[in-house]
Amino acid sequence: MIRDLEDRERLVSQAVTHHVCINPVNRQRQSLPQEVLDWLVQWSPPSQV
């Protein structure tokens, strides 16, 4: 989230990050390793889990 410099209560932008994993050999998308998924859940806000 990015807030207005003059009005800290005013939200001016918000982004969503989608994590993907690419196999370096065949350049195909693959599932994220369970350790990474666990880490993302651990550090995500409750509303995003």
BELWOZI-V450305 format. One record per pair of residues at least 6 apart in sequence whose ideal C-beta (glycine too) atoms are under 6 Angstrom apart, sorted by sequence separation. I is the first residue (numbers start at 1). J is the second residue. D is the distance in Angstrom with one decimal. If there is no record, write none. Layout:
# BELWOZI-V450305
I J D
I J D
This chain:
# BELWOZI-V450305
4 10 4.0
22 29 6.0
23 30 5.0
3 11 6.0
4 12 5.3
41 49 5.6
20 29 5.8
21 30 5.3
1 11 5.9
2 12 5.3
2 13 4.5
21 32 4.8
1 14 5.0
